[in-house]
């Protein structure tokens, strides 16, 4: 009897040791040093991207001021080009909706990038000469409002449209607000950077969790809203709705989506604005047990996404959803497949919970 008890005790002890060893093997979120990763994101990606965007929004506002002083074709062309350059730069910043990018009056993206525009409400505000923005109609300001007001007609007709004082007052107020919002997030990030870099936890609310969730949500914006919405894939839609396309009036939706896709890939890999590949989410994944296989599968599927996008004709998305539905469906399918790797598998592997509701059920 005593011998039996000793044997059982020995087996139990070995089991405990085995469990402890397994925990040590799988507890890679503790083994991986996230300090260099967070520093890379802060110093080489987020701050430089925001700085570039800050400079381009300043140029946009200057060009709109010149357009107000003299509303002619030349100044309109310069304002349109400044808008395009700033909006493209914004595609590389629209994942920064945490920390300084998440305020009581909305996120960075909501303030500047909500689309499509509510043109009826915009015209109402213009007729009332209301430039206070004391409302929750985010689709009446930001880049979407300028897309409508600067591009909704051909060049000569737009010059005539903007010659009304109220209209130029509104255009100027929108560009000023874009600049003000950008000024604030850059200044706030410069203060927030040190705390972002120094907190190495992964629980909900930590910098790593906030950044990862914002990264995934930015990816899902490409799938759900920039692709699925105009294609008619969202709940309740019966057919394609081309007006739901980002940058519908300017027709720059294809170029903007390409910039957004590039931004997502760079964030995943940890590629800085100087092109250097440093520590990023991909390295964090690779440090985990079985993570190298997941990272390889993630990159393989991402190649399928980019191949499908590059297979699209070089036309605005609002034309593609009507004229090239097969190619757009293929692109949307590849985006949907990517969700598993960025969202489900990666979340499980890193031990980071998804803390937002995408409304997709996936």
C-alpha positions in Angstrom: 0.0 0.0 0.0 2.8 2.5 0.9 4.6 1.6 -2.3 1.4 2.3 -4.3 1.0 5.7 -2.6 4.6 6.6 -3.4 4.1 5.6 -7.1 0.9 7.7 -7.4 2.7 10.6 -5.7 5.6 10.4 -8.1 3.3 10.3 -11.1 1.4 13.4 -9.8 4.6 15.2 -9.2 5.8 14.5 -12.7 2.5 15.7 -14.0 3.0 19.0 -12.2 6.5 19.4 -13.6 5.3 18.6 -17.1 2.5 21.1 -16.9 4.9 23.8 -15.6 7.3 23.0 -18.5 4.4 23.3 -21.0 3.5 26.6 -19.6 7.0 27.9 -19.9 7.1 26.7 -23.5 3.9 28.4 -24.6 4.1 31.5 -22.5 5.8 33.4 -25.4 4.0 36.6 -24.8 6.2 36.9 -21.7 9.4 35.7 -23.5 9.2 38.1 -26.4 10.7 41.5 -25.6 8.0 43.9 -26.9 10.0 47.0 -26.1 11.9 47.2 -29.4 8.6 46.5 -31.3 6.7 49.3 -29.5 9.6 51.7 -29.9 9.8 50.9 -33.6 6.1 51.6 -34.1 6.3 54.8 -32.1 9.5 56.3 -33.4 9.8 55.0 -36.9 6.2 54.5 -38.1 3.5 56.4 -36.1 5.3 59.7 -35.4 6.9 60.0 -38.9 3.6 59.2 -40.6 1.7 61.7 -38.5 4.5 64.3 -39.2 4.1 63.7 -43.0 0.3 64.0 -42.7 0.7 67.1 -40.6 2.8 68.8 -43.3 0.3 67.8 -46.1 -2.7 69.1 -44.2 -0.9 72.4 -43.7 -0.3 72.6 -47.4 -4.0 71.7 -48.0 -5.2 74.5 -45.8 -2.8 77.0 -47.5 -4.1 76.0 -50.9 -7.7 76.4 -49.8 -6.9 79.8 -48.3 -5.5 80.8 -51.7 -8.6 79.4 -53.4 -10.8 81.5 -51.2 -8.8 84.6 -51.9 -9.0 84.0 -55.7 -11.4 81.3 -56.9 -10.1 80.4 -60.3 -9.1 77.2 -62.2 -5.5 77.4 -61.3 -6.1 77.6 -57.5 -8.8 75.0 -57.8 -6.3 72.6 -59.4 -3.8 73.2 -56.7 -6.3 72.7 -53.9 -7.5 69.4 -55.5 -3.9 68.2 -55.7 -3.2 69.2 -52.1 -6.4 67.4 -51.1 -5.3 64.2 -52.9 -1.8 64.3 -51.4 -3.1 64.8 -47.9 -5.8 62.1 -48.2 -3.2 59.6 -49.5 -1.0 60.4 -46.5 -4.0 59.9 -44.2 -4.3 56.3 -45.5 -1.0 55.6 -43.6 -2.3 57.1 -40.4 -5.9 56.0 -40.2 -5.1 53.0 -37.9 -4.0 55.3 -35.1 -7.4 55.4 -33.4 -6.2 54.7 -29.9 -4.5 56.8 -27.2 -4.4 60.4 -28.6 -6.5 59.1 -31.5 -9.5 58.2 -29.4 -11.2 61.2 -27.8 -14.6 61.8 -26.3 -15.8 63.5 -29.5 -14.7 60.6 -31.7 -11.7 58.8 -33.2 -9.1 60.3 -35.5 -10.6 58.3 -38.4 -14.2 59.3 -37.6 -13.3 63.0 -37.5 -11.5 63.1 -40.8 -12.4 60.0 -42.8 -16.1 59.2 -42.5 -17.7 58.5 -45.9 -19.8 58.8 -48.0 -20.7 62.4 -47.6 -24.2 63.6 -46.7 -24.4 66.2 -49.5 -27.9 67.4 -48.6 -26.8 68.2 -45.1 -23.6 69.9 -46.3 -25.7 72.1 -48.5 -28.0 72.9 -45.6 -25.1 74.0 -43.5 -23.7 76.1 -46.4 -27.1 77.8 -46.9 -27.1 78.6 -43.2 -23.5 79.7 -43.2 -23.0 77.3 -40.3 -19.3 76.4 -39.9 -19.4 75.6 -36.2 -19.5 71.7 -36.6 -21.5 71.6 -33.4 -23.1 68.3 -34.4 -22.5 64.6 -34.9 -22.7 64.6 -38.6 -19.2 63.5 -39.3 -19.9 62.8 -42.9 -20.4 66.6 -43.5 -16.7 67.5 -42.8 -13.3 66.0 -43.1 -12.0 64.7 -46.4 -15.4 63.4 -47.5 -16.8 66.9 -47.5 -13.9 68.3 -49.6 -14.3 65.4 -52.0 -17.8 66.6 -52.7 -17.2 70.3 -52.8 -14.0 70.3 -54.8 -14.8 67.5 -57.2 -18.6 67.3 -57.6 -18.5 69.1 -60.9 -16.1 69.7 -63.8 -13.5 72.4 -63.4 -15.5 75.4 -64.7 -18.7 74.4 -63.0 -16.8 73.9 -59.7 -15.3 77.3 -59.9 -18.7 78.8 -60.4 -20.1 76.7 -57.5 -17.4 77.8 -55.1 -17.8 81.5 -56.0 -20.5 81.8 -53.4 -19.1 83.2 -50.2 -20.9 80.7 -48.0 -19.5 77.8 -49.9 -15.9 79.0 -49.7 -16.5 79.8 -46.0 -17.5 76.1 -45.5 -14.6 74.7 -47.6 -12.1 76.8 -45.6 -13.7 75.8 -42.3 -13.4 72.1 -43.2 -9.7 72.4 -44.2 -9.0 74.4 -41.0 -10.6 71.7 -38.9 -8.6 68.9 -40.7 -5.5 70.9 -39.8 -6.6 71.5 -36.2 -7.4 67.8 -35.6 -4.0 66.8 -37.1 -2.1 69.4 -35.1 -3.6 68.1 -31.9 -3.0 64.4 -32.5 0.7 65.0 -33.5 1.3 67.1 -30.4 -0.5 64.6 -28.2 1.4 61.6 -29.7 4.7 63.4 -29.0 3.7 63.4 -25.4 2.2 59.9 -25.4 5.1 58.1 -27.1 7.1 57.4 -24.0 4.2 55.7 -22.1 3.3 53.8 -25.3 6.9 52.4 -25.5 7.3 51.6 -21.9 4.2 49.6 -21.1 5.0 46.0 -22.2 1.8 44.3 -21.1 -0.7 42.7 -23.5 -3.9 42.8 -21.5 -6.9 44.9 -22.7 -6.0 48.5 -22.6 -2.3 48.0 -22.9 -0.4 49.7 -25.8 0.2 46.4 -27.5 -3.5 45.4 -27.3 -4.7 48.9 -28.4 -2.4 49.0 -31.3 -3.2 45.4 -32.4 -6.9 46.0 -32.2 -6.6 49.3 -34.2 -4.5 47.5 -36.8 -7.1 44.7 -37.3 -9.9 47.3 -37.4 -8.1 49.3 -40.0 -7.7 46.1 -42.1 -11.4 45.3 -41.7 -12.3 48.8 -42.9 -10.8 47.9 -46.3 -12.8 44.7 -46.4 -16.1 45.9 -45.0 -16.5 49.5 -46.0 -14.1 50.4 -48.8 -14.8 47.1 -50.7 -17.9 45.4 -49.2 -20.1 48.4 -48.9 -20.0 49.7 -52.5 -20.0 46.1 -53.7 -23.2 45.4 -51.9 -21.9 42.8 -49.5 -22.9 44.4 -46.2 -26.0 43.2 -44.2 -29.2 44.5 -45.7 -27.8 45.3 -49.1 -29.4 43.8 -52.2 -27.0 45.1 -54.9 -23.9 47.2 -55.5 -24.1 50.8 -54.3 -21.4 52.7 -56.1 -22.2 56.0 -54.3 -21.0 54.3 -51.0 -17.4 54.3 -52.4 -14.7 56.3 -50.7 -13.7 59.4 -52.7 -16.7 58.9 -55.1 -16.6 62.4 -56.6 -12.8 62.6 -57.2 -12.6 59.1 -58.4 -9.4 58.5 -56.5 -10.7 55.4 -54.6 -8.4 53.0 -56.3 -5.3 54.9 -55.4 -6.4 55.5 -51.8 -7.1 51.8 -51.4 -3.7 50.9 -52.7 -2.1 53.2 -50.1 -4.3 51.7 -47.4 -3.2 48.2 -48.3 0.5 49.2 -48.3 0.0 50.8 -44.9 -1.5 47.6 -43.5 1.4 45.4 -44.8 4.0 47.9 -43.4 2.3 47.9 -40.0 2.2 44.1 -39.9 5.9 43.8 -40.8 7.1 46.8 -38.8 8.5 48.6 -41.9 9.3 52.2 -41.1 8.8 55.2 -43.3 12.5 54.9 -44.3 11.9 51.4 -45.6 13.7 49.7 -42.8 12.2 46.4 -41.6 12.5 46.3 -37.8 10.5 44.6 -35.1 6.7 44.4 -35.8 3.7 42.2 -35.2 5.1 39.6 -37.6 8.2 39.2 -35.4 6.0 38.9 -32.4 4.0 36.2 -34.1 7.1 34.4 -35.2 8.4 34.3 -31.6 5.5 32.1 -30.5 5.3 28.3 -30.6 4.2 27.5 -34.2 4.3 31.2 -35.0 6.6 31.0 -38.0 4.1 28.8 -39.8 1.3 31.2 -39.1 3.4 34.2 -40.3 4.2 32.3 -43.5 0.5 31.5 -44.1 -0.4 35.1 -43.3 2.1 36.4 -45.9 1.0 33.9 -48.5 -2.7 34.9 -48.1 -1.6 38.6 -48.2 0.0 37.9 -51.5 -3.3 36.6 -52.7 -5.0 39.8 -51.6 -2.5 42.0 -53.4 -2.6 39.8 -56.5 -6.4 40.1 -56.6 -6.2 43.9 -56.2 -3.6 44.3 -58.9 -5.8 42.2 -61.2 -8.5 44.9 -61.0 -8.6 47.3 -63.9 -7.2 50.7 -63.1 -10.6 52.4 -62.6 -12.4 54.0 -59.7 -14.1 51.5 -57.3 -17.5 53.0 -58.1 -17.1 51.9 -61.7 -15.5 48.5 -60.8 -18.5 47.4 -58.7 -20.7 47.8 -61.7 -18.5 46.9 -64.6 -16.1 44.3 -63.1 -18.1 42.6 -60.5 -16.3 39.2 -61.0 -12.9 40.7 -60.3 -14.2 42.7 -57.4 -15.9 39.6 -55.9 -12.6 37.7 -56.2 -10.8 40.6 -54.4 -13.4 40.7 -51.7 -13.1 36.9 -51.2 -9.4 37.1 -50.7 -9.8 39.9 -48.2 -12.3 37.8 -46.3 -9.9 34.9 -46.2 -7.2 37.2 -44.8 -9.5 38.0 -41.8 -8.8 34.6 -40.2 -5.0 35.3 -40.1 -5.0 38.9 -38.9 -7.9 38.5 -36.5 -8.7 35.0 -35.3 -5.4 33.1 -35.5 -3.2 36.1 -34.6 -5.3 37.1 -31.7 -5.1 33.5 -30.3 -1.4 33.1 -30.9 -0.5 36.4 -29.2 -3.0 36.1 -26.4 -4.5 39.4 -27.2 -8.3 39.8 -27.1 -10.3 41.5 -29.8 -12.0 44.3 -27.9 -14.1 45.9 -30.6 -17.3 44.8 -32.3 -16.8 44.6 -36.1 -20.4 43.5 -36.6 -19.3 40.8 -38.9 -19.6 37.8 -36.7 -16.2 36.6 -37.7 
